[in-house]
Amino acid sequence: MHVDHLTFVAGPEGLADTVEQLSHIFGDRFKDGGVHPSFGTRNNIMPLTDGRYLEVVEVLNHPAADKAVYGQAVRQRQEAGGGWLGWVVSVDDLSPYEKRLDRKSVKGSRRFPDGRLLEWEQIGVKGLMTDAQLPYFVHWKSDAEVLPSALPGDVTLASIDIAGSKQRVEEWLGAPMDANFDGVHFDFTAPHGAPAILAVTFDVPGKGSVRI
C-alpha cells in the first residue's frame, strides 16, 4: 500500500491558469499529462520524490464527464472553486476492496503527449465524494517506467492535514496508520466536522517547506 498521488482540481479559471499559479510556488515542474477519455478530464502532473506525483485536473465539456463518477467529482469540486480533491493509494490487488465495497473497479487510461499509453483500474471515488477524507484506490496496469511517478522529481510530499477521523480512514484502508504512513505525516483534526483535505505540505528545493 503506497501513498501514490494527490489530486488538486483547477478553479473556474481553468487548468492552464491554475498550473501557472502553482508554478509560481513550485517552479516550472509541471508536465502535460494528457486527457482521460473515459472520465472526461485532463491533467498536468508534477513528479515528486519517493514514487509519487501531484496532479492538477480539470473537467472537460464532454459527455463522459457526466457519466463517470470521477468526472462528476472533479466537476463538483471545480464548480465549488477548485482545490484539493483527495489523495490516492496504489495497491497490488483491488479485489479485497471490490469485495468490501460490493462493486467492480473501473478501468482508466490516458495517452501522454509523447504517445505512451497509461492504463490502470480504480475504485473508491464514490466514497471520496461522500466523505472527502477518504482516499480512493488505484492498481496500475502499465509497466513501472510508464507511470507518472517514474518521472524524476525533487519535491517531497511531507505531510497531509485532514479534517476527519483517523479511525474512519483506517477502517477504509483496512490497515493501521502509523504517525508517518508510508513516509508521509498525517495530521487529523476536527473529527466531527466536514471531512476534507485542509492542507498539504511539500519540501521544495530552494524554498523549504511550502504549505498549500
C-alpha positions as CSV (number, residue, x, y, z in Angstrom):
1,M,0.0,0.0,0.0
2,H,1.6,3.2,-1.2
3,V,0.6,6.9,-1.0
4,D,0.7,7.3,-4.7
5,H,-0.5,10.8,-5.7
6,L,-2.6,13.8,-4.8
7,T,-5.3,15.5,-6.8
8,F,-5.8,19.2,-7.0
9,V,-8.7,20.5,-9.0
10,A,-8.4,23.6,-11.2
11,G,-10.5,26.6,-10.3
12,P,-13.1,28.1,-12.6
13,E,-10.2,29.9,-14.5
14,G,-9.2,26.5,-15.9
15,L,-6.2,24.2,-15.9
16,A,-3.6,26.4,-17.6
17,D,-4.2,29.4,-15.2
18,T,-4.2,27.1,-12.1
19,V,-1.0,25.4,-13.1
20,E,0.6,28.8,-13.8
21,Q,-0.4,30.0,-10.3
22,L,1.1,26.8,-8.8
23,S,4.2,27.2,-10.9
24,H,4.9,30.5,-9.1
25,I,5.1,28.4,-5.9
26,F,6.8,25.2,-7.1
27,G,8.7,26.4,-10.1
28,D,8.5,25.1,-13.6
29,R,8.0,21.5,-12.7
30,F,4.6,20.6,-14.3
31,K,4.2,18.4,-17.3
32,D,1.2,17.8,-19.6
33,G,-0.4,14.6,-18.5
34,G,-2.9,14.3,-21.3
35,V,-6.7,13.6,-21.4
36,H,-8.6,10.9,-19.5
37,P,-11.1,10.0,-22.3
38,S,-13.3,7.7,-20.2
39,F,-13.6,10.2,-17.4
40,G,-13.9,13.5,-19.3
41,T,-11.0,15.1,-17.6
42,R,-7.4,16.2,-18.4
43,N,-4.4,17.0,-16.2
44,N,-1.0,18.3,-15.7
45,I,1.4,16.4,-13.4
46,M,4.3,17.3,-11.1
47,P,6.6,14.4,-10.3
48,L,7.6,14.1,-6.6
49,T,10.2,12.1,-4.8
50,D,9.5,8.6,-3.4
51,G,7.5,7.4,-6.4
52,R,4.7,9.9,-6.0
53,Y,3.2,12.8,-8.0
54,L,0.8,15.7,-7.8
55,E,-1.8,16.1,-10.5
56,V,-3.8,19.2,-11.3
57,V,-7.0,18.2,-13.1
58,E,-10.0,19.9,-14.8
59,V,-13.2,18.6,-16.2
60,L,-14.0,18.8,-19.9
61,N,-17.2,19.7,-21.6
62,H,-17.7,16.1,-22.7
63,P,-20.5,13.5,-22.1
64,A,-18.0,11.2,-20.4
65,A,-17.6,13.7,-17.6
66,D,-21.4,13.4,-16.8
67,K,-21.4,9.6,-16.8
68,A,-18.1,8.8,-15.0
69,V,-18.1,9.2,-11.2
70,Y,-14.6,10.6,-11.3
71,G,-15.7,13.3,-13.8
72,Q,-18.6,14.1,-11.6
73,A,-16.3,14.5,-8.6
74,V,-13.9,16.8,-10.5
75,R,-16.8,18.9,-11.8
76,Q,-18.3,19.2,-8.4
77,R,-15.0,20.4,-6.9
78,Q,-14.2,22.8,-9.8
79,E,-17.6,24.4,-9.6
80,A,-17.0,24.9,-5.9
81,G,-13.9,26.9,-6.7
82,G,-11.3,24.2,-7.1
83,G,-8.6,23.0,-4.6
84,W,-7.8,19.7,-3.0
85,L,-10.0,16.8,-4.2
86,G,-8.2,13.9,-2.5
87,W,-5.3,11.5,-2.1
88,V,-4.8,8.2,-3.8
89,V,-3.3,4.9,-2.6
90,S,-1.9,2.4,-5.0
91,V,-2.2,-1.3,-4.2
92,D,-1.2,-4.6,-5.9
93,D,-4.7,-6.1,-5.8
94,L,-8.0,-4.4,-5.9
95,S,-10.1,-7.5,-5.3
96,P,-10.3,-7.1,-1.5
97,Y,-11.7,-3.6,-2.0
98,E,-14.1,-4.7,-4.7
99,K,-15.4,-7.3,-2.3
100,R,-15.7,-4.9,0.7
101,L,-17.3,-2.1,-1.4
102,D,-19.5,-4.7,-3.3
103,R,-18.7,-3.2,-6.7
104,K,-16.2,-3.6,-9.5
105,S,-13.3,-1.4,-10.2
106,V,-13.3,1.0,-13.1
107,K,-10.8,0.9,-15.9
108,G,-8.9,4.1,-16.7
109,S,-6.4,5.2,-19.4
110,R,-4.8,8.2,-20.9
111,R,-2.2,8.8,-23.6
112,F,0.7,11.1,-22.9
113,P,1.5,13.7,-25.4
114,D,4.5,11.6,-26.5
115,G,2.2,8.7,-27.4
116,R,2.8,6.4,-24.4
117,L,-0.4,4.8,-23.1
118,L,-1.0,4.6,-19.3
119,E,-3.6,2.2,-18.0
120,W,-5.0,1.4,-14.6
121,E,-8.0,0.3,-12.6
122,Q,-9.5,2.3,-9.7
123,I,-12.2,2.1,-7.0
124,G,-13.5,4.2,-4.2
125,V,-14.2,7.5,-5.8
126,K,-17.9,7.3,-4.7
127,G,-16.6,7.1,-1.1
128,L,-14.4,10.2,-1.7
129,M,-17.4,12.1,-3.0
130,T,-19.4,11.4,0.2
131,D,-16.5,11.5,2.6
132,A,-13.6,13.6,1.3
133,Q,-11.1,12.4,3.9
134,L,-11.0,9.0,2.3
135,P,-8.6,8.1,-0.4
136,Y,-9.5,6.1,-3.5
137,F,-7.5,3.1,-4.6
138,V,-5.7,2.5,-7.9
139,H,-3.9,-0.5,-9.4
140,W,-1.5,0.4,-12.2
141,K,-1.7,-2.0,-15.2
142,S,1.1,-0.3,-17.2
143,D,4.8,-1.1,-16.7
144,A,6.6,0.9,-13.9
145,E,8.6,3.0,-16.3
146,V,5.4,4.5,-17.8
147,L,3.9,5.6,-14.5
148,P,3.8,9.4,-13.8
149,S,5.6,8.6,-10.5
150,A,8.5,7.2,-12.5
151,L,9.4,10.7,-13.8
152,P,12.3,12.3,-11.9
153,G,11.2,14.8,-9.3
154,D,12.9,16.8,-6.5
155,V,9.9,18.0,-4.5
156,T,8.9,15.8,-1.5
157,L,5.4,15.3,0.0
158,A,5.9,15.9,3.7
159,S,2.5,15.9,5.3
160,I,-1.2,16.0,4.7
161,D,-3.6,17.7,7.1
162,I,-7.1,16.2,7.1
163,A,-10.3,17.3,8.7
164,G,-11.6,13.9,9.7
165,S,-11.1,10.8,11.8
166,K,-8.0,8.6,11.7
167,Q,-10.1,5.6,12.8
168,R,-12.5,6.1,9.9
169,V,-9.7,6.3,7.4
170,E,-8.0,3.2,8.9
171,E,-11.3,1.3,8.5
172,W,-11.5,2.4,4.9
173,L,-7.9,1.4,4.2
174,G,-8.2,-1.9,6.1
175,A,-4.8,-1.1,7.7
176,P,-3.5,0.9,10.6
177,M,-1.8,4.2,10.1
178,D,1.4,5.0,11.9
179,A,2.5,8.6,12.6
180,N,4.3,8.5,9.3
181,F,2.1,6.4,7.0
182,D,4.3,5.3,4.0
183,G,6.7,8.1,4.9
184,V,4.1,10.8,4.9
185,H,2.9,12.5,8.1
186,F,-0.9,12.7,8.5
187,D,-2.5,15.1,11.0
188,F,-6.2,14.6,11.7
189,T,-8.2,17.4,13.2
190,A,-11.9,18.2,13.7
191,P,-13.1,14.6,13.6
192,H,-16.7,15.7,13.8
193,G,-16.5,18.5,11.2
194,A,-16.9,18.4,7.5
195,P,-14.3,16.0,6.2
196,A,-11.7,17.3,3.7
197,I,-8.0,17.8,3.0
198,L,-7.2,21.0,4.7
199,A,-3.6,21.5,3.5
200,V,-0.6,19.7,2.1
201,T,3.0,20.5,2.9
202,F,5.9,19.9,0.5
203,D,9.6,20.2,0.8
204,V,10.7,22.3,-2.2
205,P,14.4,22.7,-3.1
206,G,15.5,26.3,-2.7
207,K,12.3,27.3,-0.9
208,G,12.0,24.9,2.0
209,S,8.6,24.0,3.4
210,V,5.6,25.0,1.3
211,R,2.0,24.6,2.5
212,I,-0.8,24.6,0.0
